[in-house]
Amino acid sequence: MNNQPIGIFDSGIGGLTVANAISTLLPNEQLVYFGDTAHLPYGDKSFDLIRSYALGITDFLLKEKNCKAVVIACNTASAAAYELLRDQYKGTVPIINVIDPMIEAVIADNDIHKLGIIATKTTVASGIYQEKLTRRKPSLPFAALATPLLASMIEEGFYNDKISHAILESYLANEQLKDIDALVLACTHYPLIKEEIDEFYQHRVKLFDSAEVVANKLKLILEKENLTSESKQVEDVFYVSDYTESFAKTTAIFWGKEVKLSLKHI
């Protein structure tokens, strides 16, 4: 089972930052990535509909691609479908989401005095981070700010330039984030602007990068379950539920190089 691949899925492209971090940290693991491009964005879908998508994709990753673990590399899908998938496949394979590892990393850090959270409008409105933080570490003050322009800005290739600097400054200078000493990047797109955010804060604010945090969590789980691969037998594969040329070009931004996309209807 150790040489079986790791399945990773997202509503679209952002989860490739998580896949990239996993590939960097675990170079001997083969990855099977699925971007549900036919149904993006998940943010305007009901939780019931997202759960049905997530079940179909996970079924494909486990039964057709024989994956030994599944990573839900999407905040919305994690909020909507993680518990269902965890319970459905309990005792079969590990299911990892992007929210709980971030919460665990934050509450384990006792040097944080005020936490900031930036995410899409949907993630902030869901209250998932706020609820988990309040329940698990009620003594920690935090502020959650919706930053809706960032994901589309990054997908259009605007980062590390004047446009991204201006948009980031307008968000990060918000009064809600005043006096924070740590910031959760609660969107899988945001690792691509991590350096810009770090520069804005002049390296004085600790950044929690979902891609790195989830990759580290997966590594711990694979080691604990004795599921780590000693060598990579097969190349990574990438599936989408709807293919467009523009999406294919954008994947290079998130993965770091061009990838071959295969079409798979779920």
N, C-alpha and C positions, 0 to 999 in steps of 0.2 A: 504493500500500500504506500510505502514511503516515496516511490517514484511517481505516484499519481499527481496530477496537477492541482493547483489551487484555483478555485473559481472566484472571480470578482465581477460584481455587476453594479451598474449605475443607470440612471435614467438617460444618460448621454455620455458626455465627455469628461466631466470633472473628475470622475473616479480614476481616470488614468494617472492622476498625480499620486493616488494611493497605490495603484499598481506599480508605478515607477519606483516609489519608495520601498515597496516590498521586493521588487526585483534587485534594487541596490543592496538592501540588507540581507536578502536571501538569494544570492545569485545561482544557487544550485536548484532552485525551484522553477518548474514550468508553470506559467500562468495561462489561464483561459479567461479572457475578458469579454463581457457582454454589455454593450451599450444599447439600451432600449430606446433608440432614436425614433421609432415609430410612435411612441407615446409621450415623448418629452414635450413640455416640462411636467414633472410629477407634481409640482407645487400647486397646480390648479385642478388636480384630480382628488376625488374622495379617497379616504383611507381604505375603504372596501375595494375600490378599483385598483389601487396601488398594491394591495395585498394579493389580488388575483394575478397581477403582472409578476410580482415577486415570486409567487408560488410556481408559475409557469417557467420562469427563468431558472430558478433553483432546481426544479425538476430536470430541466435540460442539462444543467451543469453537473448534476449528480448521476443521472441515469445514462445520458448520452456521452458526456465527457469524462465521467468517472472521477470527479474531483474528490479530494480527501478533506477539503475544508472550503467554506464559502464566506467571502467577505462582502458585506453590503456596503459598497463605497458611495453612499448617498445619504445625506442627512434626512431627507423626507422619507425615503424608503426605510431607513433605520427606525424612524419614529413610528411609521405605519405598520411595518411588517416584521420587525425583528422578533418580537415575542411569539408571534404565530409560527415563524420559521424555526425558532429555537425549540418550541414545543413539538412541532411536527417531526423534526429530525433528531430529537433528543436521543442520545445513545448511538447515533449513526455517524454524524460528522460534526465538527465544531462549526458554529455559525458566529461570525464576528460582525458587529456593527461599528459605525464611526462615532457614535455618541458616548456610549458607556466608557470606552477606554480614555476619552478626553476628560470625562468627569472624574474618573479614578486618578488620572495624572494630576488634575487640579487639586483635589481634596487631599492628596498625599503631600502636597507642597505647603509646608507651614510658614513659608516666608512671604506668602501673598497676603496683602492687607486690603487691597481692593482689586476686583477682577472685572475686566471688560470682556464682552462677547460681541463679535460682529458676525452676521450671518445674513442669509436672504430674508426677505420679508416673510415668507412662508414659515421658515424655521423659527424665527423670533415669535411670530404670531401663534405657533403651536405651543409655545411655552415649555417645550421639552427640556431644554437646558436649565431654565429657571426652576422648574419643578424638581428636577433631580438634585440641583445644587442646594436648594432650600431644604430639601428633605435630608440630604446626606451631610451637609455642612452648614447648618443654619447661622453659624457665627460669621460666615464669610460674606461681606458686602459685595454686590456685583451690579453691573449695568449691562443690559442687552440692547444693542443698537442694530436696527435693520439697515443694511447697506446694499440696496437693490441694484444699483448700477454696476457694481464691481464684477459680477459674473459675466454679464454680457460684454462689458468693457474688455475683459480678459479674452473671451472667445473671439472677439473681433481683432485681437492682436495688439491691443493698447495696454502695454505695461512697460515699465522702465522708460517712460517718455513724459513729455510735458502734460499731456492729457491725463494720464494716470496719476501723475503727481498732484494735479489740481483736484481731481475727484477724491483721491485719498485724503488730501489735506482737509477738504470740506467735511468729510465724514469724521476723521480722527480728531479734529479740533472741536467736535461736538461737546457741549457741556457735560453730557452724560458720562463721557469717558475721562473727565478731569480726575487727576490724581490716581489713575490706575497704575499698578506696578506689574500687572500680567494681563495678557490678552489672548483669548481663545479665538482662533481662526476657524469658525464653525461652518466652513463651506469648503468642499474639496477643490474648488477653483483657486482658493486663496494662497496656497503654497507658492504659486507663481509670482505673487507680489509680496512675499514674506520679506525679502531684502529691502524693498521700498518702505514697508511698514517699519522695519527695524531702523532704517535711516531717519524716518520721521521722528521716532522716539529717541533718536541719538543713542540707541543701544541700551536704554535705561529701563525698558519694559520687557519682561520675559514673554516670549511668544510660544503658544502651544499650537503646533502645526499638526493638523489631523492626519496628514499622510504619514509623518514620522511616528506619531503616537500609535496609530493603528498597525503600522508595520512592526513596531516593537512588541505590541500586544500579540500579534499573530506569531511572531518568533517564539515568544514565551509559551504559547499554547502548543505549538508544534513540538517544541522540545519536551514539554510536560507529557504530551501524548505519544512521544517517540515516533513522530511522523515526519521528521526532517529528512530531506533527500541528500544523499552524499554527492550526487553529480546530476547535471542536467542532461536528460536523455533526448528531449524534444524541444523545439523552439516554441516560444510563446505564440498564442493564437488570439485573434481579435474578431469578435462577431458584433454585428449591428442588426437591429430589426428593420431598419430602413436605410438605404444607402444614398448619399448625395455627395457630389464632388466637393462641395464646400465643407461638409463635415469631414471628409477624408483629409483635406488640407489642414483643417484645424487640429486634427489628432496629433500632428507633428509638434504643435506648440505644447501640448500636455505630456506627450510621451518623450519628447526630446529628439525624435527622428521619425521619418515616415514609416508607417506600418501598413501591412496588407489587411484590408477589412473584408471579411466574409459575411454574406447576407444570410440571416437565419430568422425565419418568421416563427414567433412563439404564439 
